Amino acid sequence: MTVKVSDRSEIRNAFEFVTVAGARARQLLEGCTPKTTGSAKLARLAQAEVTEGKVRKLQPEADDR
């Protein structure tokens, strides 16, 4: 049995990964164009985009704090 492990080196922790993937899944549900191919399920597609580094969390600018 082969287990696929995601490389999340760009994402600091699991909470951040879920937050970014969830936000991206919402965008996909609203009709945004996917940045990768794969699963027909939008939540899994969003996870793949984050794992592949095609979607990243935006850092707030100094003025936004």
Beta strands, then each sheet from edge to edge (+ up, - down):
end
